[in-house]
C-alpha cells in the first residue's frame, strides 16, 4: 500500500502530532508498505532532537505561528501536489489537518484518492486561547476538512463525542500507542530520584509543553506542600512566566528518549493539568512507567485514568483539587505502588504495533468502500 502522510508537525518537533506521525510511518515500513511524509519545514532544529525518518520526507516552506514559534504554519506552494503526483498514493493520511492538511484534503479529492483524517488537536480551544476568539470559525474549518475525509479517527471517546456533536461525520475511535519497553518501571533510578527530590519525601512531576492551554500554573499549591518536590519537564512560550509563578518547582527543560524514561519512572506521582487534551500521551507514558497519575476529569484522561485504581481524576482548573490528590497519594507509599502497578497493567499492551495494525484496518475499510470525496 502506498500512503502519503501529511502532517502539521514532524520530528525533530516534540509533540503528540509529530510522535504519532513518526510511529505511523515506522509501522507502515515494518509491515511492508510504502509511506511518504509531507511536513512543514522548521525554522531550526532543537539541539539533540534529530530523529531518523523511516521513509522520505518532503518539507514544505512554513512560518512560525505568532506568539508560539514552536508551531509552524505551512505556506502555499507546489511541493505538496508534486509529492502526491510522484508517490501516487492509495490513501492519504492527514495528521491533525488544519492548514497543510486542508490543502492535502482538497488535493487528494481532486485526484480521487481517499483520505483518512486523524483528529489530534482541539483547534477550537486553541483559537480561544491564543487569538481570544474564533472557536466557531475553527470548528467550521474542522467540519469542512474532516467532512471531506472518507473517515475521521478520534483518539479518545471524549474527542469522538466532541466531533460528533459538532457535526463531523464518519468518526471512528483510534487511540495512541506507547513504547512500553522504553517507558518501564524498571528504569526507576534511585540516584536520579534522590538528586531531583533534594531531600524531599515525595517527587511529583509534570511532562509536556509549557503553554497557556496546559494550565501548568495549577501546580503552584502542590509545589508548596511540605515534603514535596515538584519538577517540570518541557519547554514552550510560558516557560519564563511559569518559573516566576512556581518558584518552589525545579524546571528541567526539554528531555527526551531514555533520559525522559528514567525521569518518569523515578517520579512518585505524575500530574497533568491541561483540560483540553484529545488524548494525553504523557499520562499514558507515566502509566507505562508504573507511576500513579493525577489528571483533570476531562478529555483524553477520562479513557486512560481509572479513578481510584490507577490514579485520581480531579476537577479541571482546580489547583486545590490537584494539591489534595497529591497529598492523598503522598500519605501512603503502599497506595502509590498499588496504583502504579495497576497503571502499568492497564497500558502495557497498547503498543504502537497494536494501534498501527488497527490503523491498517481503517485504511483497508476505506479502500474497500472507496466512498466518493468532495473537494
C-alpha angles and dihedrals in degrees: 000000000000113000132181112204109203109191134176089218137023135171136316076050110090112219141097096271093052094046094048092048091050093049090047091054091047092051094048090053091047090053093050099257127134114239130178122192125215114191141154118276110246125229093232139350116247115238112271093005100113112130121184110234117226091219141024116294124206111204120210121204112259145174129220120262108252109258093010110059093175087073115073126205114209118233124224116266147125099270095089095050092044091052092052093048093048097046097040095206127206089208134018113215113205113200110203092332118207114123110359090024092054090055090047091051091054092045092050091049092052088053093046091240115145116239131209111205119205114206111213110141128060095225093174092063092039089057091053092046099048104024100032091238143003098110093133091049091050091052091050089055091046090052091048095050099038093039089062093052122098088228137001119212118209120197098216142019090252091054091046091053092047092052093046093049089051092055102259110149132214097025120170133179119255116163129198128261129231132212096239092178094058096037099054136141088237089073092069106130117201093195093050092046092051091050093050096042092050094202097321120129099226127044113203122184143191123196123190147067117328098228136129095258091058094065092213088159086077087078091072096095092042092052090055095055113118112258094013126119115193120201124192119203119192144051138240146123094304096054099105094043092049092051087057093044094047105040092158093056125088115230114209099179123219117344128177144176122009092349090059090045091055091050092050093050092046093057122100094205132013118211127194117186107179115107097195103067116137087198116342109222094189091062089054092048091051090050091050086053090058096250124138114240136221111196141153119277090242142084123353098355089068088072095042109041118063100205111234093011111055099011144317131287117210138188109283115251094015112123091181091057090051090050093049093049091051091047090052093051091044092061095064128043088184091057092049091050092049093048091045094052092048090048092053092048091050096058109022093097094049092094125164087244092057095048090041090060089049088054091052087054089056091050091050092049091052093047092048091054098032092191117198114262126206123221 
